[in-house]
Amino acid sequence: MTTPIPGPPGWPIIGNLRDVDINDTVRCFGDLAKTYGPIYKLHLGGDDRIFISSQELVNEVCTRKEFVKIPIGSLKQLQHVTPKGLFTAPHGLKEWGEAHRTLTPAFGPLAVQDMFPEMLDVASQAVLRWARAGENNKINVAEDFTRLTLDTIALCAMDTRFNSFYKDDLDPFIEAMLTILKEAQVRSSRPAFVTPFMRDANQKFEDAIAYARKVAGDVIAKRRANASGTQKKDLVDAMVNRTDPVTGKKLSDDVIIDNMITFLIAGHETTSGLLSFLFYLLMTHPGAYSKLQQEVDTVVGKGPIKVEHLGKLSYVKASLREALRLHPPAAVWGVTPLLNDDKDSDEHIVLANKYAIRQNQTVLVLTTTLHRDPAAFGDDGEEFKPERMLDDSFQALPKNCWKVGRGFNGDLQTKSANVLKPFGNGARACIGSDFALQEAILATAILFQKFDFRLADPDYKLVIRQTLTLKPHGLFMYAKLRDGIDSISLQSDIFNTGLNSVSNTAGTVLNTLTSSNESRPMSLFYGSNTETSKGLAERFAVSASSRGFRCIIKTLDNAIDHIPTEHPVVFFVASYEEHPDNGMKFIEWLQCSPGLNLEGVKYSVFGCGNRDWTHTYQVTPILVDTLLQDRGAAAFAARGATDVSRGDILGDFESWQSEQFWPGISQLFGETIVSNEPDYLSLLDQKPENESSNGLQVEVVQVTKMTAATDRPKYHMEIKLSKGVTYNVGDYLEVYPQNSQEDLRRLLQVFKVRDKEDADPVIMAIFIRLELNQPATANQIRKLSEICASVKDKALLTDLADQVSNSSQKGVPTVLQLLVAHPTIAISPNQLVSLLPSIRSRPYSISSSPAWSPTRCTLTWSLMDRPALTDARYKDEPPVVGLASGFLARLAPGDRFKASIRPGKDRFRPPQDLSSVPMIMLCIGAGIAPFRGFIQHRAEAIRRDPSASLAPAVLYVGCRSAQETLYAGELAEWEQKGAVKVHWVFSRPATTQGENGVAAAQGYVQDQVWTDRADVVPLWDEGARVYVCGSRALSQGVRDVVKRIYGDVARSRCGPKDEEAVDEWWLDVIRERYAVDVF
């Protein structure tokens, strides 16, 4: 007893034609599967077609010997082009068997490995074309990958060069193939009786076929004409000279031409689609993008890619597999049960023990729907997750759930062989699968080694073009050479023809100023959350280059297992509340690796810290220094240190270099290391901070000035994120600021340039890439005095430098202000570069929750103004504001700027369980930013489920007066809904009533916590987490009060605690239940 196969009812004559969108059949078939289930039927072309899409049914079809492959749709129409090709020949054709047996060895694993040099040749052409076109050149992704894959198959299999990357237009052969594929698709989508009437289309089709066959014939003729010469053992050689091992016959010319075209079509069409979809998926999934590029950096490094690298690129391979899963090139393929030789037989087969399928009835496998079957891929089958395709997970997949041909992953041919069919099934599996895999891995690896990619249109929505295969339509991207790579030396670098390349396995290479092959290498590792240490490392690299050193800059974590012994190493390490995020793994490695021996490592350490953090000042630099020595490394220079609270970071840094570091280096090398007066222009050739590869364009929706105060006014900004960008509550928005147009005007004034169009490129690079509004350091002022032509001005500058050095001068002018005020300072653009720091990004706490809007976020900040210039000589200078806060304040709705999402610390987020873990939040001023997001998150939870019962949340907000309350009305509304209890504290109140009549206490936040300790202690006893956001004074004040409360409670509960016991308790608290974010 069988069960009828479901499906939509048909119409007389046309059947189910109206149920199918002929322009998008793949999507249409998938939608029908959602409606009718994993098996359904449509009456099309005068017969019932069966569609299946579940792993269970596909596995049965693929494992039962009664089912054989049949050409369908566009593939069937291609029988007019290549009737005896491996791709299109009908089942049982003897010429197919002869060709299959003859040609399979030409694509065996060893043969494919021997094709690596040709593959690299063509891939390098793509690299050079994109590099020379520049980073603003729009790349048509599908077109250029078609160039790449066609040229690769032509060169590797047929020793023929189409040189597609040297032409602006596509090669005529590609144009002919596109015509053929398009017409085949059109013919497959309309009734056959219409075709004879389409005369123009038919003529173009025939002309394209004739051209394609002529090209194939010319290749064969050329090979035969050179029969006496050295024969390359490729596909053409196999077709022309080999004999079928079964029949002993050579292939006929018709079969050779059919298969020549087959390989030129199939050998490029599927792989170009795969690469196009992969790059789209990676550009829209930054996490996977980063992992893939990191793997390429680690395995290949910066040197030439080699065939032995390919097998080690497991994440690249997994990403390709996952791209094939989501977007298989053959979205639908057909089989039919063949039970006897009578094609009109009424005999049938039963599928899944209940569905009857007649002999020769077409069964279509919906690959795109199969690849999303929750039974095989879980509930996240729609998501791009390469991790599911790493080898262990890949081997565990159910049989035949991933149907893209046997051999795609050539190293897995045993227990999971039925799974691995990315390019066909059974005897009809693609013989070029190993070739395709090697080509795709190589192309992906070399392109990600050399470039950073981004979508030309950040809002691009994937559109799929359907011909013989599927490809993205209208997909364009930009390719920007990665740091340390230039288009001039690229070809030598690719082929390793003698140009030295700096090894860089996992980081940014700074091309320093000395490019001579005689320069000495030096490794710089930095650990920093605010990028101060990174900026010092970059600045140091410039100084080192003038002394003949070539510097390689990486993060601390990238030093794990890679600390060199053959050249000096410098560690730039910051410590504030805790170890830097990008150095935690490195420190753990130093602490916990048994038997780690670093003998032979020659190093020095420079530490950044802040004495306001008394318990952690320089802790991490000292720890790194100690651990390195304990592991056998030798310091050639004493550790340097700077206290950022003093404001003379560069002065401390330069003093350490001149007094400790360079003398130590000189002793290490046994010679005096001196500066060669570098040309600083090459520093400006480096990528500026606001061109981070992780950056995205965001759009300002609204900007509101929330306070009327002239001293540090507060602002609120609503921002529209780029499509596909997400964030979590507690994350940061990393802002890449720019100098103001007023800064540019004054900079041009210094160099006596009337208009920016007339300016030296170095001047414009200074404006774009260097900070112009930081207070000058004593060292900078002294250098300006040295090149000052006026004796009077020189004396004034020297006096100012002394005052700054003694910390007696408040309101220090910037370097730019000094240059404007003292035009007798004879400075060149290159000299100014040497004085100024690079613009760095600034993180701002996101003050919203994605539960409010996943596509928008908000910022809350204070406009940071510098102390007024007290020196009468500079009374006419305009006030200076913070670079980033001023940049944000100048923006208007509709403006776009570069930013990126930076994950917040896990500890500084709301508890995952909002119902049972109380929250105590304490802030001052703009420190309310993250807590607004926290509370909004809770308010949204209540809005979505009014019956929800949340654990208590208490917010203490400190500000100077009632006029400076932020979000008071909004907080009052949330308080009424039960999302928070707000305590306002005014330090200088004229009244105790704030905005909207809110009640306020007088004093400071920490004082109010002490006053409310009877309310706070029960929350703590219930497991509350404490969050502090604000100044260091607030953090220290809260710390002291919390310790004081603990001592008071402990005294009443279990007796007095001495100071040491309280400190031990505090150390436990800050590790588990206390989080601080200080600005």
N, C-alpha and C positions, 0 to 999 in steps of 0.2 A: 504494500500500500504506500503510494507516494503522496507527497504534499505539493499542492500548486505553488509555483514560484510567484511571489507578489510582484506588483508593478502597477503603474498608472494605466487607466483604461485608454485604449487607442481610438483613432478615428478611421473611418473607411478610407482605403487606398493609402493615405499618408501615414497610417499607424500612429506612432508616438513622435513624429517629427516635430510637432508643436511643443513637445516637452523638452526639446533640446535646443540650447543656444549654440548655433553652429560656429559662432565667433569665440566661444569659450566653453567648449565641450567638457574639458577636464573639470572645471568648477561645477558645471551643471550635473555631471555624473556623480560628483561627490555629494552635492546637495540632495540628489535623489537617494543616495545611500543613507543619508541621515533620516530621510522620510520613510523609506521602505526596508531598511536594514541591510545586513551584510550580503544578501543575495536578492536580486530583483531582475526583472526582464523588461525589455523595450522591444517593440515591433518596429524595426528599421530595415529599409532595403528589402522588404518583402519577406523577412524572416524574423523570428524571435531571437534577440541577442541576450545572453545571460551575463550579468555583471556581478562580480564577487569582490569583497573587500576586507574580509576578516582573516586573521592569521590562521585560524582553524581551517577555513575553506581553501585558502591559497596553499597551505601546506599539503592538503590532500591532493589538490590538482597537480602540484609540483612533484609529488612522490609517487603518484599512480602512473604506471607505464602506458596506460591507454591514452593519456593526453599528450598531444604533440603541438609544437608551436606553429602558428599560421600568421602570415603577414596580414595586417589590418590597416584600415585608414590610410594615412599618408604613406605608410610603408608599402601597402599594396599598390598604391599608385606609382611608387618608384620602380615597380617591376617593368614599367615602360622604359626606364632608364637603364637598369642593370638587371635584366631578367634572370641571370645566372649568378648573381653576386651572393656572397655569404649572408648578407643582410636581408635579401629580398627573395631568394630562391624558394619555391614551394617545397614542402616536405617530401622527401623521397627522391628528389632530383639527383641523378648520379653525378652530374657535374659539381653539385654542392659538396658531395662527399669527397670527390677528388681534390677539389680546391682546399677543403678544410684540412685534409691530411697533409697536403703539400705545404700549406702556408703556416700551420700551427708552430713548427719549429722556429720560424723566423721571429716569433714573438715569445720565445721561451725566456725564463728569467735571466739566464746568462747573456742571451742576445740583447735583451733590453738593457742590461747593465752596460754593455758595450756601446749602446747608443747615447750614453750620458754626455760625452763631449758635444755631440750635435745638439742635444737638448739644451745644454748650457749655452751654446753658441746663439741659438735663437732667443732664449730667455734674456741673454745679455743685450740683444738688440732692443727688446722691450724696455729694459732698464735704461739704456742710453737714450732712446727716443723720449721717454718720459722725463728723464733728467734734463735733457737739452731743451725740451719744450718749456720747462719752468713750472713752478709750483702753482701758478695761476692758470695753467692750461687745463681746460675741461677734457677729461678722458671719457670717451664713450666706452663703457666697460665691456659690453658684449662685443662691440666691433673689434676692440684691441685684443681681447682674448681670442676672438676668431682669428685674427692675424697670427697670434702666438701659436695656437694649436694647429692651424693649417700649415704654417711654415715648419713647425716641428715634425708633423707626420710626413710632409713632403721631403724634408731633408733626411730624416732618420730612415724612413722606409723606402725612399725612391731616389735619394741623392740628388734632389731637385730643389732649387731655391726660387721661391716666389718673391722673396725680399719685400714682404708686405709692409714692414716697418720703415721702409725707405720711400714709401709712396703715401701721399695724402689720401688718395682714393683707394678703395678696396681693389685687390687684384681682380682682373676680369674673370678668373676662374671662380673666385669667391662670389662675384656678382652672378655668374652663371648658376652656381649652386643655390644661391638665395632664390633666384628665379624658379629653379626646379623645385625647391622645397616649398616655396609659397604656392606654386600652382598645384603641387601634390596635395597640400593641405586644402586648398579650395575645392579640388575635384573630389576629395574624400568627404566633403561636407554638403555636396549637392547631388541630386539624382543623376545617374549616368547618362540618361538620354539628353541632358542639357549640354554636355561637353562638346559634341560635334558642332554646335552652333556658336561656340565661343572662338571665332576664327583668329582674332588678334592674339588672344591669350594662348591659343594652341600653337600659333606660329612662334611666339616667344619661347614657349616651352620646348618646341622641337629645335629651335636655334640654340638654346642653352644646352640641350642634350648633345647636339652635334659638336659644340665647342668643348664640352667636358670630355667627350670621347676622343676628340682630336688631341687635347692635351695629354690624355693617358696614352694614346697611340704614339705621340712624339717621344714620350719618356721611354717607351718600350723600344722604339726604333733607335733612339740614341744609345741605349744599352746594347742592343744587338750590333750596332755599328762599331762598338768598342769591344767586341767580343774577344779580340786578341789582346786587349790591354788587361790591366789589373781589375778584377771584378770585386766590387764591394759586396759583402755577404748580407744583403738586405732583402726586403720584400720583393723588389723587382727581380733580383737575382733568383730568388726562390721560384717566382712565377715563370721566369723565362727558362731556367736551366734545370730546376729540380724535377724529379719524376714522382708520381704518386706511388708510395710504398706498396700499395695493394695491387694496382693495375699495371704499374710500370710505365704509364703514359705521362707525357708532358701536357700541360694545360694548353687548350686552344687559344688563339688570339682573342676570340670573343669573350671567353671566360677570364682571360687576363685583364682585358679592358674593363669588363664588368667589375672585377674585384679591385682594380686600380681605383676606379671611381668610388666604389664602396668604401675603401679605406680612406680615401681623401674626404669623403662625406662623414662617415661614422667616426673616423679617427680624429676629427676636429670638432664636430658638432656637439657631441656629448660632453667632452672635456671643457670646451669653452663655456658651455652652459653651467657646468659644475663650478668652475672658477668664478664666473660672474655671480652666481648665487652665494658662493662662499664669501666673497668680498663684501657683498651687500650685508650678509648676516654678521660678519665681523665688525663692519663699520657701525652697525646698529646695536651691537652688544659689546660695549667697551671692556667688560670683564674678560670675555673670551679673547677679544683682540689683544689685550695686554698679556694674557697667558701665552698666546701663540707667539707673539713677538718676543716675549721673554725666553721661551724655549728655543727659538731660532738664535737669539743672542747667546744663550748658554751653550748650545750644541755646536753652532757654526762659528760664533764669534764674529769678528770683523774681517777675517781672511776669506779666501776663496772657498766656495762651497764645493764639497767633494762627494762622490757617490757613497762613500761610507757614512756620511752624515745622515743620509736619508732614512735609514733604518732606525735611527735614534730619535727621530722627530715624531714621537708618539702623539703629542697633542695636535700637531698639524694633521697627522693621519686621522685622528679621531674627529677633528673639525671637518675634514673632507667627507668622512662617513656621515656625519650628522647633517651636512649640507645636502648630501645625496638622499638622506632620509626625508627631509622636509621638502626638497625640490628635486625629485628624481627626474633625469632627463627624459626617460620613457615613462610618461605618466600612466599610460594604458597599454597593455600588450595582450595578445590573444593566443588562446589554445583551443583545441577541439578534441573530443574523444574519437579515436580511430580504432574501431573494433574489428573491421574486416575490409576487404578490398572493394566492397560495393558501396559507392558513395551515396546511393539512394536507399541504403538499407534503413529499415525502421528500428533496428536494434538500438538500445539505449543503455546508458550507464546511470547508476544512482549515486548521487553525491550527498555526503553527510547522512547517509542511510535514509534519505527521504525525498531528495529532489531528482527528478528524472531529466536527463540530458541526452538528446538524440545524437547518434553518430553524425559527425561533421557540423554539429551545431556550434556556433561561435560562443566561446566563454571569454569574457574580457575581465582582466585583473586590473582593478583601480589601485595603482601603486600608491598614489598620494594619500588615499584613504586608508589603505593597509598600513602605511607607515605612521599612522596616528592611532592605530588600534590600541585602546587602553589596556586590553588584555596582554599586549606585548610591551607597551611603552609607558604604561601608567597614566595617571590623570594629567601629567604635564607634557603629554606627547606633542602639543602644539608649540612647545618652547624649544629654543635652540640651546642645547646643553651638550657640548662635545664630551663632557665627562662620561656620559652614558655609553659612548663609543670607544672609550679606552679599552685596551685588550681584554682585561679580566671581565669587565661588564659586557663587552661585545660578545665574548664567547658564551656568556650566560643567556643571551637572548633566545627566545623560542625559535624553533626551526621555521625558516621561510617567512619570517616577519619583515625582513629587510630585502626587498627584491629590486635592487637597482641593477649579477653574473658571477659565476664561479671564478675565483682567482683574484678578485679585486684586492683582497688582502692575502697575498701569496703565501704568507707564513702560517696561515691557518687553513689546513685542508683536512683536518681529522674529524673530531667529534662534532664540530660546528659547520661542517661543509655545506649542509643544507641551508644554513643561514646566509652564507656568503655568496650572493648572486647579484652583485650590483649591476651587471651588464648583460643580463639574459638568464636563461634557464636551461639546464640539462645539456643536451648535445648542441643546442643552439646558443650556448653561452659565448660571449664575446672573447675571441682569442687574444684581443689586444688589451685585456684588463691590466696586466702587469705594466704594460707600456703606459696606459692612462694614469695609473697610480704614481709611477715614477715621475712622469711629466708634471702631474698636478702638485706633488710634494715639492719638486724642484722649483717650479714657478712660484708657488706660495712662499717658500723659504727665501729665495733670493730677492723677491719683491719686498717682503717684510724686513729683510736684512737691510735693504737700502732706503726704503721710503717709509714715511708716515702717510696714512691715507685718511681722507674724510669725504663725506658726501658733498657734492657740489651744491645740492639743495638739501639742507638739513630736514626739510619737511617732506622729502620725497616719500611717496607711498608706493609700495611695490606693485608694479603692473607686469603681468606675465604675457609674453608673446608666444603663441602656440603655432609651431610649424611641425616639422618632423619630431622635434624635441621642444622642450620649454626653455625659455630664456627670459631674463628681466628685460623690460622695454623702457626706454627713456632713463636709464640709470647712468648717471655721470658722477665722476669723482675727481678729486684733486690728489696728486701725489707730490709730496714735499720730501726732498732729500733729508735724511736724518742728520743729526749733528755730527760733524766731523767728516762728512762725505761731500765732495764737490764733483760736478759733472766733468771737470777737466781730467781728473785723475781716476775717474770711475772705471774706465776700461782696463787700465793697468791693474787696478785693485781687483777687479773681477777675475782676471786671468793670472794674477800674481806674476807679472812680467818683470818685476824688479823694483817697483816702487814700494817702499816700506809702508805698511799700514799698521796703525796702532791697534793692538788687541783690546777689544772691549766686549766682554761676554755678557754684561748685564747692566749697561748704564750709558751715560752720555759721555762722548769724547769731546773734550774742548780742544779744538785745533789752536794750539798756542802759536806764538809769533815766530818761533824759529822752526822752519820746515826742513832744515838740513838733515840729511841722513846721519850726520855726525852728532845730532842732539842726543842727550842722554834721557832715558825714560825715568819717570817718577810717578808713583801712584798716590792719588789723593782720595781718601775716604771720608765722607761727611755723615754726621748724624744730627738731624735738626727737625723740629716740627715747624718752626717759624722761618726756616731757610736762611737764618743768619749764618750758620756754619757753611751752608752751601755757597752763599755769596762770598764768604771769606776764601773758600777753596777756589772759586773761579778767579777771584782777585789775585790770589797767590799764584795761580797758573800763569798769569800774565807776567808777574814778577819773575817767576822761575824761568820763563821762556827767554827773558833777556839775559839769563845766565847760562843758556845752552841746554835747558831741560825741556823735555816734551812730556806734558802732564796728562794723565788719564784720571778722570773724575768719576767716582761711583759712590753709591751709598754704603754705609757701614755694613748693612746686611749682605751686600754683594762681596764683602771681603771674606765671607765664610769659605774656608777651604781654598781661598785664592789670594792669600797674602804673599806677595812675591818676596823672594830672597835675593834676587839678582840686582835690585836697585832700591833706592830709598823709598820709604813709605811715610806719609803724613796723615794723621787722623785729626779731623776737625770735629769736635764733640761738644754738644750742648747738654746742659742739665738744668732743669727748673724744678717742677714738681716731681718729675719722674724721668726715666730714660726716654730718649727720642723714639718715636714710633718706628723709624726706619733703621734703628740700631738695636732693638730689643733682642732679635734673634742672634745677632752677632755677639752681644754680651753673654747671652745664655750659652752660646757655643764656646766662648772662652772659659766660662765658669764650669761647664758640665761635660766637656769632651774628655773622656779618660785617655790618658797617654798623649794628649796633644803636645807636640814639640814644635816650637817656633824658632829654634836656633837658626841663625843665619839671617833672620829678619832684622833690618836696620830701620828704626822708626823715630818719629817724634810726635808729640800730641799738643794741640792747641785747644783750650777749653773755653767755652762761652757759658756764662752763668750770671746770676743776679743775686747780690748779697741780701736783697730783701727776703729771699728764700733761704733763710739762715741754715736750715737743716739739710738742704740739698745743694747749696752753692758748690759748684765744681765737683760734686760727688761722682758724676758719671765720667768726666775726663780723668779724674784720679783713679777711679776703678779700672778704666780701660788701660791706663798707663801701668798700674800695678799688675793686672792680669797678664798683659803682654810680657812684662819682665818675669813674672812667675813661670810663664811658659817658655822662657829661654830667649825671647827677643831682646835686642840691645838698643837702648836709646842713644842716638848720636847728638841730641840736643835736649836741653832741659824743657820740661813741659811749660808751655805758655798759657796765659790766662787773661781774660778780660771780664770786667764787671760791667754789664750793659747798663746798670743803673747810674753809672758815672757818665755815660754818654760819650766816651772817647774810645769806642771799639777799634776804629782804624788806627788811632794813635798807639794803643796797646799792641795791636797786631803788628804794626810796622816796627815798633821797638823790639818786640820778640824776634822778628826776622833778622834785624840788623845786629842785635846783641847775642842771640842764642842760635838761631837756626842756621844762617849762612856761615858763621864761624864753625859750627859743627859739621856742616857739609864740607867745608874746606878741609877740615881735619880728616874727615872720612875719606876723601879722595886724595889727600896728600898734596893739594894744590890750592891756590887762592881762587875762589869762584867770584868773578866780578860781573857787573851788569854791562851789557852791550848797548844800552840806550835803545830800547825796542821802539818799533813803529806800532803804536797802539791801534792803528786802523784795523788790523786783522781781528782784534777783539770784537770790534763792532760788526764784523761779518758773521758773528755767531747769532744763533736764534735768540731773540729777546724773550724775557719771561712771559710777556703777554702774547706770545705765539706758541704756548704750550701745546703739545700734540694732544693733550687731554682736554683742551679748551673747547667751549661751545659758545655759540652766539645766543644770548638771551635778550629779551625785549622788555623795556620798561613799560609797564601798564599805568602806574600811578606813582607820584612822588608827593609826600606831604611833610611839611615842616611842622612838627608837633609842639614845639615850644618856641616862645617869643624871645627867649634869652639870647643875648649876643655872645655869652660865654658858653661854648660847647653846645650849641642848639642840637636838638634831637630830630631825626628824620625817620620816616617810614616809607618803604618802597615796595610796591607789588611788582612781581617779575613773571613774565611768561617764559617757560622753559622750552627748549627745543624738543621737537617730537621724539618720543622714545626715551627721553631722559627722566629718570626717577630719583627720588630722594627719600630718606627716612627721617622721622622726627629726631632731632638732635644732631643732624648733619650740618656741615658748613657749606657756604658758597664761597669758593675761592675766586676772588676778584682780581683781574689783571688791569691795574690802573694806568692812566696816561697823564703826562704833564699837561698843563693848561696852555691855551693859546697865548695868555699873558706871559707865561714862561718862555714860549717860543719868541715872542716879540722882544723880550729883554735879552734873550740869547743872541738873536740877530743883531741887536744893538751893541752887544759886547764885541762882536766881530765886524761891526760896521757894514752889515749887509742890509740892503734896503728891503728885499723881498725873499721869501723862502725859495722861490724858483731860481734865484741867483746864488743860493747858499752852497758852500762846499758840502758834498755828501756826508762828510764826517760830522758837520754841524747838525744836519738833519738826523743822523744816526744818534747823536748825543741826545737830542730832544726825544726821540722815540724810545731809547733804550736805557738811559741813565737818569737817576733821580736828581732833580734840580733844586729841591726845596728842603733838604736836610740841613740843620745847623752845621756850620763848618767846625771841624775839629781843630785843635791847636796845631796839629801836624800839617793839616791842609793850609791853615793861615800862614804858617812859617814858610811853606813852599811858595805861596803867593808872594810873600815879602821878598823872597830870594830873586824873583824875576820882575820885581817892581822897579821901574826906572826913576821914580821920584824918591829922593832921600826922605822927604817929609812923610810920604805915604808909607815908605818902608818902615819908618820908626813907628807909625801908628799901628801898622799891622803886627809888628813885633810885640808891641805893648798889648794888643788885643790877644795875641796868641798866649802870652804869659797869663793874662787874666783868665782865659778859658782853661788853661792848663791847671791853674790854681782853684778852679771852680768858683771864682769870684764874680764872673760875668754872667748875668742873666739876660736872656733874650739875645742869643748869639745869631748874627746874620748868616745867611746861607752863602755858599761859594759864589753863586750867581749874584746875590746882592752885593757882595764885596767887589766883584768884577765891575758891576755897574757904578758903584760908588767910587771906585779907584781906577779910572780908565788908563792910568799909567802902568798898570800891570800888563806886561807884554806876554800874553799867553797865546799859544797856538791851539787849534782844536785837538791835536793829538795829546798835548800836555793836559788839557782839560779832561780828556778821557781817563788819564792816569789818576786824576784826583777824585772822580765821582763813582759812587757805587751803582751797580745795575739795578734797574727797577725789578722788584720782586712782587710776587702775588701776596695778597692779604686775605686771610680767612675771616669770614663774618658768619656768626651763628645765624642759621635760618630761624626766623621767628614765626614759623607757621608749621602746620602738620599736613602731610599728604592726604590725611583723612578729610581735610577741608577741601583741598584741590590737588589732585596728583600732577597737574600740569602747570601749577603756579606755586610760587613761594614768595615769602616776604622777608625783607631785611629791616633791622632797626639799628641805628647807629648814631654816634655823636660826631659832629664836625669838629675835628681836632685842630685847635689853633695853637700856634707857637707863642711862647711868652713875648710880650712886646719888646721891641728893641729900645733899651734904655739909654744907649749911647747916643748923644746928640748928633754925632756925625752921620747917623743913619735914620734920623727922624722922618725923613721923607720917604723911606722905604715902605711899601704896602705890607700889610700883615700877611703872614705865611700860614697856610692851613696844611693839614696832613694830606699827603699825596692821594691816598685811596679815599679817605672820607670826603675830601674836596672834589675828587673826580665823581663820586657818586652823587654828591649834592648838586653838581652842575648838570646832571642828566635830566631829560624831560621825557614825558610819555611818547612812545614811538621810537626812542633811541635804542640802539642795540649795542651791546658791549660783550667782551669776551669774559667768560667765567667758567668754572667747572665745579662739579659737586665733589666735595671732599668728605669722606665718611667721618662722623664723629666718633668719639671714644665710646666703647660699649658701656663703660661705667657711667658716662654722662648722658644717659637716655632714661626715659620713664621706665619703671619696672614693666616686665612683660605681663605680669599679673596685676592689672590695675585694681582688681577687686579686693586684694588682701594685703598689699604692701603700701603703707602710707608714704607720703612724700613731704619733705620739709625743704622749701626753696628760699634762698636768701640772695638778694641782689641789690645793686644800686644803679641808678641811671639807666643807660642803654644795656646794662647787664640783664635787663628783663627779657632780652631777645629770645634766648632759648626757652625760657620758662613760659613765654606766651605760646610758643609751639607746643610745649608739654601740656599746658592747660587746654589749649584748643583741641589737642588730641583727646583729652578726657571729655571735653564738651561734645565733641563729635560722637564719641562712644555713647554718651547719654542720649544725644539726639537720635541716633540710630536705634537705640533700645532704651526707651524711657524707664523701663522697669529695672535697668541695670543698677546695681549697688556697688559704688566704687569706694575704695579705701580713702580715708581723709587725705587731703592735700592742702598744705598751708604755704602761703607765699608772703614773705616779708620783702617790701620794696622800700628802699631808701632814696630820697631825693632832697633837694635843698628847701623847696617851698611848694606851696599849693599850685603855683603856676608851672611846675615842672613834672606833674604827674603824667604818666604815659598809660594810654589804653584804659583809663579809669572807668569809663562807661562800659566798655566791653567786658572788663573784669567783673564789674558789678553784675552784669547780666549773667555771666558764667557762674558767679557766686550764687545767684538766686537759683540756678539750675543744679547746684550741688557739685560743681566741678572743682571748686577751690574755696578756701577761706583766705581773704586778703588782709594784710596788716600794713598800712601805710606809715612810714616814719619820716618826719621832716627834720632835717638838721638845723634849719634856720627858719622856722615857721613864723609868719606874721599872724597866722590863724591856724587853728587845728582842723579847718574844713578844706578839703581839696576839691578837685573837679567833681561835679555832680554831687557835692555835699558829702564826700567820703570822709569818714572819721580818720584822724591821723594822730599818732603819738609824736612826742618831741624827743630828739636825740639821734642815736645811731642804731642801725639794724641790730648789731650784736648786743647793744644795751637792752633793746626791746625783747630779744630772745631770752635774756636773763630774767627780765621782768615776767615773761610769760612761761617761765620754766615749768610751772605746775601744769600747764597745758601741753608743753613740748615733751616732757618726760614720758607720759603715757604713750605718745605716738612712737617714741623710741623703743619702748618696751614691746610694742606691737611689730617691731621690725622695720621701722621707717628708714628710708634712705635720705641722706642730707646732700643737697646740691648748693654750691656757692658759685656765683658768677659776678665778677666785679673787679675791684682793685686789689692789689696785694694787701693794702691796709685792711680792707674788709675781710679778706681770707684769714689774715693773722688774727684780727679781732674776733671772728667767729670761732677760730680754733681755740683761742684762749677762753672764750666763754663756754664752749662745749666741754673743755677740760675742767673748767671751774664747776660747771653743773654736775659733771660726773663725780668730782670730788665731794660735792655737797650731798648728792644722792647716796654715794657710797658710805659717807659718814653716818647717814641716818639708817642705812640698811645693814651694813656689815662692819662699821668701824672706819676710822680714818685711813686714808691712803697717802703714802709719801709721794714725793714728786716723781721718783723713778717708776713707781707702780702706775701712776697716772700716765706717764709717757709711754709705757709699754702698752697700756690699754689704748692709747691714742694711735699707736702704730698699727694695732689690729683694726681699729676703726677705719683708718684711711685706706686700708687695703680692701675692705669689704663694703662699707656702707657710707662712705663720704667721698664726694667727687667735687673737684674744683676746676673752674675755667676762669683764668685770670687774663685780663687784657690791659 
